[in-house]
Amino acid sequence: MAAGLVISAPASGVGKTTLTLALARAWRNRGLNVQCFKSGPDYIDPAFHAAATGRASVNVDSWAMDRAGIEHLVSRGTDADIVLAEGSMGLFDGVAARGVCGTGATADIAEMLGWPVVLVIDPSGQAQTAAAIAAGLRDYRPGVRLAGVVLNRVASPRHEDLVRRALNEAGIAVFGALPRHAEISLPKRHLGLVQAEERAEIGQLIDEAARFVAEHVDLDAVLRSAARWSPQPDANGLNVAPPGQRIALARDAAFSFVYPHMLEAWRAAGAEISTFSPLADEVPDASADVCWLPGGYPELHAGKLAANARFRSGLRAFAETRPVHGECGGYMVMGTSLTDAEGLRHEMTGLLGLETSFAKRRMHLGYRLAELAAPMPGHQPGARLRGHEFHYSTIVAQPDAPLAVVHDATGAAMAETGSRRGHATGTFFHLIAEDR
């Protein structure tokens, strides 16, 4: 029977990912099998988890997934010694309206699975107030249990002592305190961390984080605080249909935002996936019956994509007879043009009339519920799809027919409906699951 913990914090940017990776690698170095998960719609952190543990990590999401689907996904941790679920944003941060079985908050997963929470607290610019914050989080929701706290970026031994004393008086365990240590900082860009596959030295960075955390955190105490747990997986798993039997999947530095659970669900349903690299001027497998272009960072590679004539003509030829679907960055590349942050316009594949620009960035962020007005690969008209949108591009033109009626988590109608033309479809949201 595995033991589970949730790693969370009062806010983003406090050090959840670094602590999760460090704990995972430190315990793995001790010979333990460690399984990680990511709470919420993040397609970058699971790759870091896999690098730290040697085991695939997937997302669990209370807004988009039902309880049966979540339990199906976490059941892969039954053979592990310790399971770590890394939260997103602050512990109780979610959307205003409840989704399938929650608001998307990390606390939903902690309560649902009965896993205690280890809080990462950054007491920079404060001392005893950090204990008040921790106590408030502990008491905010009765079904969520706090295991203890790891302090991050403490300024000095005196600073640590002040915070520790206050936490002890509040009855909150302190597992350790981490001084500032630049060598374990993970680099970021506008959509989050720089991806694990872009970091050749990721193994050394995680090793250093594990060494540093093992020196300052009581690993045994953290391990003892985990809750024993035995999931009851649902035989049907997630409601995720493959887009086809043979799927050509774009996969490189420009097309890398794929939820691992999606690929696993496709394969579990019997689909075969072949990958190709648009950046290497490759084309979809000619034997594939559908092509899928995931999101990523096409804006960082727009010039190269525009210059890769073989890829562009090959994709257009594929779309003459078979479906092509794009999500976010993939959707932009299916459009007519993409203007980068410097104002340079790059010609894209032209499967759709969509024109996008990063010259005037504006953040689009949030859950999306889409009811399809037309079919898209794997889903029929009327299907209700749950997903998440996060990008900084602006639509300059979108002349094609809308693909879906799209609402945000509060039920407000969204202008970004996706679009369709011939065999081509695309959306700005990343699909997580279909409503059962």
Residue pairs with C-beta under 8 A, 6 or more apart in sequence:
1 78
1 228
1 229
1 230
2 35
2 77
2 78
2 79
2 80
2 81
2 82
2 83
2 228
2 229
2 230
3 81
3 82
3 83
3 223
3 226
3 227
3 228
3 229
4 77
4 82
4 83
4 84
4 85
4 113
4 114
4 115
4 226
4 227
4 229
5 82
5 83
5 84
5 85
5 115
5 116
5 117
5 118
5 147
5 222
5 225
5 226
5 227
6 39
6 84
6 85
6 86
6 87
6 106
6 109
6 110
6 115
6 116
6 117
6 118
7 16
7 19
7 20
7 23
7 84
7 85
7 86
7 87
7 117
7 118
7 120
8 16
8 87
8 90
8 91
8 106
8 107
8 110
8 117
8 118
8 119
8 120
9 15
9 16
9 87
9 90
9 91
9 119
9 120
9 121
9 122
10 90
10 91
10 119
10 121
10 133
10 137
11 89
11 90
12 88
12 89
12 90
14 120
14 121
14 122
14 152
15 120
15 122
15 152
15 153
15 178
16 86
16 87
16 120
17 45
17 48
17 86
17 186
17 193
18 152
18 184
18 185
18 186
18 209
19 118
19 120
19 150
19 152
19 213
20 36
20 49
20 52
20 84
20 86
21 48
21 49
21 51
21 52
21 206
21 209
21 210
22 184
22 206
22 209
22 210
22 212
22 213
22 214
23 34
23 84
23 210
23 213
23 217
23 219
23 222
24 34
24 36
24 49
24 52
24 53
24 84
25 52
25 53
25 206
25 207
25 209
25 210
26 210
26 211
26 213
26 214
26 219
27 34
27 81
27 82
27 219
27 223
28 34
28 52
28 53
28 54
29 210
30 219
32 80
32 81
32 82
33 55
33 79
33 80
33 81
33 82
34 52
34 53
34 55
34 80
34 81
34 82
34 83
34 84
35 53
35 55
35 57
35 76
35 77
35 80
35 82
35 83
35 84
36 46
36 49
36 50
36 52
36 53
36 55
36 57
36 83
36 84
36 85
36 86
37 49
37 57
37 58
37 59
37 60
37 73
37 74
37 77
37 83
37 84
37 85
37 86
38 45
38 46
38 49
38 57
38 58
38 59
38 60
38 85
38 86
38 88
39 59
39 60
39 61
39 62
39 85
39 86
39 87
39 88
39 106
39 108
39 109
40 59
40 61
40 87
40 88
40 89
40 104
40 106
41 59
41 61
41 64
41 88
41 104
41 259
41 367
41 387
41 388
41 390
41 430
41 432
42 59
42 88
42 192
43 59
43 256
43 257
43 258
43 259
43 295
43 430
44 191
44 192
44 193
44 195
44 196
44 257
45 57
45 86
45 193
46 56
46 57
46 58
46 59
46 260
47 57
47 195
47 196
47 197
48 186
48 193
48 196
48 202
48 206
49 55
49 57
49 86
50 56
50 57
50 196
51 196
51 202
51 203
51 206
52 206
55 76
55 80
56 76
56 260
56 264
57 260
58 73
58 76
58 259
58 260
58 261
58 264
59 73
59 259
59 260
59 261
59 432
60 70
60 73
60 74
60 85
60 109
61 70
61 104
61 432
62 70
62 94
62 99
62 100
62 101
62 102
62 103
62 104
62 105
62 108
62 109
62 112
63 94
63 95
63 98
63 99
63 100
63 102
63 103
63 104
63 367
63 386
63 409
64 99
64 100
64 104
64 367
64 386
64 387
64 388
64 432
64 433
65 73
65 100
65 101
65 238
65 386
65 432
65 433
66 100
66 101
66 436
67 101
67 112
68 234
68 236
69 234
69 237
69 238
69 239
69 433
70 101
70 109
70 112
70 113
71 231
71 232
71 233
71 234
72 233
72 234
72 236
72 237
72 238
73 237
73 238
73 261
74 83
74 85
74 113
74 231
75 231
75 233
77 83
77 231
78 230
78 231
82 223
82 226
83 115
83 226
83 229
85 106
85 109
85 110
85 113
85 115
87 106
87 109
88 106
89 106
90 106
91 105
91 106
91 107
91 110
91 117
91 119
91 137
91 144
92 105
92 106
92 107
92 137
92 140
92 141
93 105
93 106
94 102
94 103
94 104
94 105
94 107
94 108
95 103
95 104
95 366
95 367
95 409
95 410
96 103
96 409
96 410
97 103
97 409
97 410
97 411
99 367
99 386
99 409
100 386
100 435
101 108
101 112
102 108
102 109
102 112
103 409
104 367
104 409
106 117
107 117
107 141
107 144
109 115
110 116
110 117
110 144
110 145
111 141
111 143
111 144
113 229
113 231
114 145
114 227
114 229
115 226
115 227
115 229
116 145
116 146
116 147
116 225
116 226
116 227
117 137
117 144
117 145
117 146
117 147
118 147
118 148
118 149
118 150
118 175
118 222
118 225
119 134
119 137
119 146
119 148
119 149
119 150
120 149
120 150
120 152
121 130
121 133
121 134
121 149
121 150
121 151
121 152
121 163
122 151
122 152
122 153
123 129
123 130
123 151
123 153
123 154
123 159
123 163
124 153
124 155
127 159
127 162
127 163
127 166
128 162
128 163
128 165
128 166
130 151
130 163
130 166
130 167
131 163
131 166
131 167
131 169
131 170
131 172
132 166
132 170
134 146
134 149
134 167
134 170
134 172
135 170
135 172
137 146
138 146
138 172
145 227
146 172
147 173
147 222
147 225
147 226
148 172
148 173
148 174
148 175
148 221
148 222
148 225
149 167
149 172
149 173
149 174
149 175
150 174
150 175
150 176
150 177
150 178
150 217
150 222
151 160
151 163
151 164
151 174
151 176
151 177
151 178
152 177
152 178
153 178
153 179
153 180
154 160
154 163
154 177
154 178
154 179
154 180
155 180
160 177
163 174
163 177
164 174
164 177
167 173
167 174
168 174
173 221
173 225
175 217
175 218
175 221
175 222
175 225
176 213
176 216
176 217
176 218
177 216
178 212
178 213
178 216
178 217
179 216
181 212
183 205
183 208
183 212
184 205
184 208
184 209
184 212
186 193
186 194
186 205
187 193
187 194
187 199
188 194
189 297
190 361
190 392
191 297
191 390
191 391
191 392
195 253
195 256
196 202
197 253
197 256
198 253
199 205
213 219
237 265
237 268
238 261
238 265
238 433
239 433
239 434
239 435
239 436
240 261
240 262
240 265
240 266
240 431
240 433
240 434
241 269
241 378
241 379
241 434
242 265
242 266
242 269
242 270
242 271
242 378
243 266
243 271
243 290
243 292
243 323
243 325
243 376
243 377
243 378
244 271
244 288
244 289
244 290
244 323
244 377
244 378
245 270
245 271
245 272
245 289
246 271
246 272
246 274
246 285
246 287
246 288
246 289
246 290
247 266
247 271
247 272
247 273
247 274
247 288
247 289
247 290
247 291
247 292
248 274
248 275
248 276
248 284
248 285
248 288
248 290
248 291
248 292
248 318
249 258
249 263
249 273
249 274
249 275
249 276
249 291
249 292
249 294
250 275
250 276
250 277
250 278
250 284
250 291
250 292
250 293
250 294
250 330
251 258
251 275
251 276
251 277
251 294
252 277
252 278
252 279
252 280
252 296
253 279
253 296
253 297
253 300
253 301
254 278
254 279
254 296
254 297
254 298
254 300
254 301
254 305
254 329
254 333
255 278
255 293
255 294
255 295
255 296
255 298
255 329
255 330
255 333
256 294
256 295
256 296
256 297
257 294
257 295
257 296
257 327
257 328
257 329
257 430
258 294
259 430
259 431
259 432
262 431
262 432
263 273
266 273
267 273
274 284
274 285
274 288
276 282
276 283
276 284
276 285
278 293
278 305
278 308
278 311
278 315
278 333
279 301
279 304
279 305
279 308
281 308
281 309
281 310
281 311
282 310
282 311
282 314
283 310
283 311
283 314
283 315
283 317
283 318
284 291
284 314
284 315
284 318
288 318
288 322
289 322
289 323
290 322
290 323
290 324
290 325
290 377
291 315
291 318
291 319
291 322
291 323
291 324
291 325
292 324
292 325
292 326
292 327
292 330
292 377
293 324
293 325
293 326
293 327
293 329
293 330
293 331
293 333
293 334
293 426
294 326
294 327
294 328
294 329
294 330
294 430
295 327
295 328
295 329
295 330
295 331
295 391
295 430
296 329
296 330
297 329
298 305
298 329
298 330
298 332
298 333
298 338
299 329
299 332
299 338
299 340
299 341
299 358
299 393
302 338
302 340
302 344
302 346
303 340
303 344
303 346
305 311
305 312
305 333
305 346
305 348
306 312
306 346
306 347
306 348
311 349
312 348
312 349
312 350
315 324
315 349
315 351
316 349
316 350
316 351
318 324
319 351
319 422
319 423
319 424
320 422
320 423
321 423
322 423
323 376
323 377
323 423
323 424
323 425
324 334
324 351
324 423
324 424
324 425
325 376
325 377
325 424
325 425
325 426
326 332
326 333
326 334
326 424
326 425
326 426
326 427
327 426
327 427
327 428
327 429
327 430
327 431
328 389
328 390
328 391
328 427
328 428
328 429
328 430
329 391
330 426
331 352
331 354
331 418
331 426
331 427
331 428
332 338
332 348
332 354
332 356
332 393
333 348
333 349
334 348
334 349
334 351
334 352
334 354
334 424
334 426
335 348
335 349
335 350
335 351
335 352
335 353
335 354
335 355
335 356
335 426
336 347
336 348
336 350
336 352
336 353
336 354
336 355
336 397
337 345
337 346
337 347
337 348
337 355
337 356
337 396
338 345
338 346
338 348
338 355
338 356
338 357
338 358
338 393
339 345
339 346
339 355
339 356
339 357
339 358
339 359
339 396
340 346
340 358
340 359
341 358
341 359
341 361
342 359
343 359
351 421
351 422
351 424
352 400
352 419
352 420
352 421
352 424
352 426
353 397
353 398
353 399
353 400
353 419
353 421
354 395
354 397
354 398
354 400
354 419
354 426
355 395
355 396
355 397
355 398
356 393
356 394
356 395
356 396
357 393
357 394
357 396
358 392
358 393
358 394
359 394
360 394
361 392
361 393
361 394
362 392
362 394
363 390
363 391
363 392
364 389
364 390
364 391
364 392
364 393
364 416
364 428
365 389
365 390
366 388
366 389
366 408
366 409
367 386
367 387
367 388
367 389
367 408
367 409
368 386
368 387
368 388
368 389
368 406
368 407
368 408
368 409
368 414
368 429
369 384
369 385
369 386
369 406
369 407
369 408
369 409
370 384
370 385
370 386
370 387
370 403
370 404
370 405
370 406
370 407
370 417
370 418
370 427
370 429
371 382
371 383
371 384
371 385
371 404
371 405
372 379
372 380
372 381
372 382
372 383
372 385
372 403
372 404
373 381
373 401
373 402
373 403
373 404
373 405
374 381
374 401
374 403
374 404
374 420
374 425
375 381
376 403
376 420
376 425
376 427
377 425
379 385
379 434
383 434
383 435
384 434
384 435
385 404
385 429
385 431
385 433
385 434
385 435
386 431
386 432
386 433
386 434
386 435
387 427
387 429
387 430
387 431
387 432
388 429
388 430
388 432
389 416
389 428
389 429
389 430
390 430
391 428
395 416
398 419
400 419
400 420
400 421
401 419
401 420
401 421
402 417
402 418
402 419
402 420
403 417
403 418
403 419
403 420
403 425
403 426
403 427
404 417
404 418
404 427
405 413
405 417
406 413
406 414
406 416
406 417
406 418
406 427
406 429
407 413
407 414
408 414
416 428
418 425
418 426
418 427
418 428
418 429
419 425
419 426
420 426
